[in-house]
């Protein structure tokens, strides 16, 4: 790979730049805080490749402009690729690669942390003690040991989550269109979605966002779940019909909700909006519920994961820009 090939990094954060420079110190980087949109695509002028993240827009119109600017390669520094029009990319001759796996334990541990925090109300207890309030009223939780957790998706992250929850003594129900029972602990068994919804005390989502999984958790699915179910999503926001979930919170069908992702997060997450008025009324409604915990898409955010993401991204870029075979290239 010619080190003079310029790579424009969109949606850059200071930590992205630090880890990418460490992984590819010889490469010619251009780091931009702006997301890739129809209004910012011209910033890729002069680059042979762009490096993008989960909320960057890689729809047909933008891909066409990238090709006209001479961009030949797209490196996703994430696993999901639902934001990429792959058919158009291939038609235009733009090669696309992703990071299919990086420290699955990072996301799994954050998922379990959300379960524990919600259940034992650690976020509330923290604020109480800082106000010299040591009352336990309203902080009652339940033992995870012996409860049943439903895992939707048993890829690397789902498997890592299953291992942790097996250690907690939970019973595991799993659903995946491509079962892999050998990768799961002894307490896990595959069931259909209806059984998982009906029998799970806790449900956690670990599947990609596809046309088939869009709004997987909708009004009909919620109706099949236990009253007071705990629902956790550290995967993709579009897996959940947020308005249906709000209705389920109001009716107490959902007892506890943990979200690290949100369907309209592109306008919110990875930004400091503390001095601004957030106009998203659906998101604002979620924040009013005392049994909802939201984090800003940080489940992946560990030193180990960022290091692996950057190393794989740089390896992908080297292979793509050299015209070599790239093991992580997305095919049509």
C-alpha positions in Angstrom: 0.0 0.0 0.0 1.3 3.4 -1.0 1.5 5.4 2.2 0.7 8.5 0.2 -2.9 7.3 -0.4 -5.0 9.6 1.7 -7.7 8.1 4.0 -10.4 10.4 5.3 -11.9 9.4 8.6 -15.4 10.6 9.2 -17.2 10.9 12.6 -13.8 11.1 14.2 -13.4 11.3 17.9 -10.1 12.0 19.7 -9.9 8.3 20.7 -10.4 7.2 17.1 -7.5 9.3 16.0 -5.2 8.1 18.8 -5.8 4.4 18.2 -5.8 4.6 14.4 -2.5 6.5 14.3 -1.0 4.0 16.6 -2.1 1.1 14.4 -1.1 2.8 11.1 1.6 5.5 11.9 2.8 5.4 8.3 -0.5 6.1 6.7 -1.8 9.5 5.5 -4.8 10.2 7.6 -7.3 13.1 7.5 -9.5 13.1 10.6 -12.8 14.9 10.4 -15.3 15.2 13.3 -18.2 15.6 10.8 -20.3 12.5 9.9 -20.5 11.4 6.3 -23.7 12.9 4.9 -24.8 14.4 1.6 -23.6 17.8 2.9 -20.1 16.6 3.9 -19.2 14.0 1.2 -17.1 16.6 -0.7 -14.7 16.6 2.2 -13.4 13.2 0.9 -11.9 15.0 -2.1 -8.4 13.7 -2.8 -8.8 10.5 -0.8 -8.6 7.0 -2.1 -10.4 5.6 0.9 -12.9 6.7 3.6 -13.1 5.3 7.1 -16.6 5.4 8.6 -18.6 4.5 11.6 -22.1 3.2 12.5 -24.1 6.3 11.8 -22.4 7.5 8.7 -24.6 7.6 5.6 -23.5 5.3 2.8 -26.6 5.4 0.7 -26.6 5.2 -3.1 -26.5 9.0 -3.7 -23.4 9.4 -1.4 -21.7 6.4 -2.8 -22.1 7.8 -6.3 -20.5 11.1 -5.2 -17.7 9.2 -3.5 -16.9 7.4 -6.7 -16.9 10.7 -8.6 -14.4 12.0 -6.1 -12.1 9.1 -6.8 -12.8 7.1 -3.6 -12.3 3.4 -4.3 -12.4 1.9 -0.8 -14.6 2.1 2.3 -13.4 0.8 5.7 -16.1 0.4 8.3 -14.6 0.6 11.8 -17.6 -1.4 13.1 -19.3 -4.8 12.6 -22.7 -3.6 11.4 -23.1 -2.5 7.8 -26.9 -1.8 7.6 -26.0 1.8 6.7 -24.2 0.7 3.5 -26.0 0.2 0.1 -23.8 -2.7 -0.8 -25.4 -3.4 -4.2 -24.7 0.2 -5.3 -21.1 0.0 -3.9 -20.4 -3.1 -5.9 -22.0 -1.7 -9.0 -19.7 1.3 -8.7 -16.6 -0.8 -8.1 -16.1 0.5 -4.5 -14.7 -2.2 -2.2 -16.1 -2.3 1.3 -14.6 -4.0 4.4 -15.7 -4.1 8.0 -14.5 -5.2 11.4 -16.6 -8.4 11.9 -15.4 -9.1 15.4 -13.6 -7.2 18.1 -13.5 -8.0 21.8 -17.0 -9.4 22.0 -16.5 -9.5 25.8 -16.6 -5.6 25.8 -20.2 -5.5 24.6 -21.2 -8.6 26.6 -19.8 -7.1 29.8 -21.6 -3.8 29.2 -24.8 -5.7 28.6 -24.6 -7.5 31.9 -23.6 -4.3 33.6 -26.8 -2.7 32.4 -28.8 -5.7 33.8 -27.1 -5.4 37.2 -27.4 -1.6 37.3 -31.1 -1.7 36.4 -32.0 -4.6 38.7 -30.2 -3.3 41.8 -30.8 0.3 40.9 -27.2 1.3 41.3 -27.6 4.5 39.4 -30.3 5.6 41.9 -28.3 4.5 44.9 -25.3 6.4 43.7 -27.2 9.7 43.5 -29.0 9.1 46.9 -25.8 8.5 48.8 -24.2 11.7 47.3 -27.3 13.5 48.8 -26.7 11.8 52.2 -29.8 9.7 51.7 -29.2 6.1 52.8 -32.7 4.8 52.6 -33.2 1.5 50.8 -36.8 2.2 50.0 -37.4 1.8 46.3 -34.1 0.0 45.6 -35.4 -3.6 45.9 -34.1 -5.9 43.2 -34.1 -9.6 42.5 -31.6 -12.4 42.2 -30.5 -13.1 38.7 -29.4 -16.6 39.9 -32.1 -19.0 38.8 -33.9 -16.6 36.5 -34.3 -17.3 32.8 -32.7 -15.0 30.2 -33.5 -15.0 26.5 -30.7 -14.2 24.1 -31.8 -13.3 20.6 -28.6 -13.8 18.5 -25.8 -16.2 19.4 -22.9 -14.8 17.4 -19.7 -13.9 19.2 -21.3 -11.3 21.4 -24.3 -13.4 22.2 -21.9 -16.3 23.1 -19.8 -14.1 25.4 -23.0 -12.9 27.1 -24.2 -16.4 27.5 -20.9 -17.5 29.2 -21.2 -14.7 31.7 -24.9 -15.3 32.6 -24.3 -19.0 32.8 -21.7 -18.2 35.5 -24.5 -16.2 37.3 -26.6 -19.4 37.5 -29.2 -18.3 35.0 -31.1 -20.5 32.6 -30.5 -19.6 29.0 -33.0 -19.6 26.1 -31.5 -18.8 22.8 -32.8 -17.9 19.3 -30.8 -17.7 16.1 -31.6 -18.5 12.5 -28.2 -20.2 12.4 -27.9 -22.2 15.7 -24.5 -23.1 17.1 -25.2 -25.2 20.2 -21.5 -26.3 20.5 -20.5 -22.6 21.2 -23.0 -22.2 24.1 -22.7 -23.2 27.8 -24.6 -26.3 29.2 -27.4 -24.2 30.6 -28.4 -22.9 27.2 -30.9 -24.3 24.7 -32.3 -23.1 21.5 -36.1 -22.4 21.3 -38.4 -20.5 18.9 -39.1 -16.8 19.5 -42.5 -17.4 20.9 -41.1 -19.7 23.6 -38.3 -17.3 24.4 -40.7 -14.3 24.7 -43.1 -16.3 26.9 -40.6 -17.8 29.3 -37.8 -15.2 29.7 -37.5 -12.9 32.8 -34.8 -11.0 30.9 -34.4 -10.6 27.2 -31.2 -9.3 25.5 -30.7 -8.5 21.8 -27.5 -9.5 20.1 -28.5 -9.7 16.4 -27.7 -7.6 13.3 -30.2 -5.1 11.9 -31.6 -6.5 8.6 -34.9 -6.0 6.9 -36.1 -9.2 8.7 -35.0 -8.0 12.1 -36.2 -4.4 11.8 -38.6 -3.7 14.7 -38.2 -7.3 15.9 -39.5 -6.1 19.3 -42.8 -4.7 18.3 -46.3 -4.5 19.8 -47.0 -8.2 18.9 -43.7 -9.4 20.4 -44.2 -7.4 23.6 -47.6 -8.9 24.1 -46.1 -12.3 24.3 -43.6 -11.4 27.0 -43.9 -11.8 30.7 -45.3 -8.8 32.7 -42.4 -6.9 34.1 -39.8 -8.3 31.7 -36.4 -6.7 31.6 -35.3 -5.8 28.1 -31.7 -5.0 27.1 -30.5 -3.8 23.7 -26.8 -3.3 23.0 -27.0 -4.2 19.3 -28.9 -1.8 16.9 -31.6 0.7 17.7 -33.8 -0.3 14.8 -34.4 -3.8 16.4 -36.9 -2.1 18.7 -40.1 -0.2 17.8 -39.5 2.6 20.3 -43.1 3.8 20.4 -44.3 0.3 21.2 -41.7 0.0 23.9 -42.9 3.3 25.5 -46.5 1.9 25.5 -45.2 -1.3 27.2 -43.4 0.8 29.8 -46.6 2.7 30.5 -48.6 -0.5 30.9 -45.8 -2.1 33.0 -45.4 -4.9 30.5 -41.7 -3.9 30.5 -40.4 -3.6 34.1 -36.9 -2.5 33.3 -35.3 -1.2 30.0 -31.7 -0.9 29.2 -30.6 0.8 25.9 -27.1 1.4 24.6 -28.5 2.1 21.1 -31.5 4.1 19.8 -33.1 4.1 16.4 -32.6 7.8 15.8 -29.3 8.0 17.6 -27.4 9.5 14.6 -28.7 13.0 15.7 -27.7 12.5 19.3 -25.0 10.0 20.2 -21.2 10.8 20.2 -21.9 14.5 20.7 -22.0 16.8 23.7 -25.5 18.3 23.5 -25.6 19.4 27.2 -26.1 23.1 26.2 -28.7 22.4 23.5 -32.4 21.6 23.5 -33.0 18.0 22.2 -36.0 18.1 19.9 -36.5 14.3 19.7 -39.7 13.9 21.7 -39.6 10.1 21.6 -36.1 10.1 23.2 -37.2 12.7 25.7 -40.2 10.5 26.7 -37.9 7.6 27.3 -35.8 9.7 29.7 -38.9 10.4 31.9 -39.2 6.7 33.0 -37.4 5.9 36.3 -36.9 2.3 35.2 -35.1 3.1 32.0 -31.3 3.2 31.7 -29.7 4.7 28.5 -26.0 4.9 27.6 -24.7 6.5 24.5 -23.6 3.6 22.3 -20.6 2.9 24.6 -20.8 -0.9 25.0 -17.8 -1.3 22.6 -15.8 1.3 24.4 -12.8 -0.5 26.0 -9.1 -0.1 25.4 -9.0 -3.7 24.1 -11.9 -3.2 21.7 -10.6 0.1 20.3 -7.1 -1.4 19.8 -8.6 -4.4 17.9 -10.9 -2.2 15.8 -8.1 0.0 14.8 -5.7 -2.8 14.0 -8.3 -4.7 11.9 -9.3 -1.5 10.1 -5.8 -0.6 9.2 -5.2 -4.2 8.0 -8.3 -3.9 5.9 -7.2 -0.6 4.4 -3.7 -2.0 3.6 -5.3 -5.0 1.8 -7.9 -2.9 -0.1 -5.6 -0.2 -1.2 -2.9 -2.7 -2.3 -5.5 -4.6 -4.4 -5.0 -7.7 -2.3 -7.6 -10.1 -1.0 -9.3 -8.8 2.1 -10.7 -11.4 4.4 -13.2 -8.9 5.8 -14.5 -7.6 2.5 -18.3 -7.5 2.2 -19.5 -9.3 -0.9 -22.6 -8.6 -2.9 
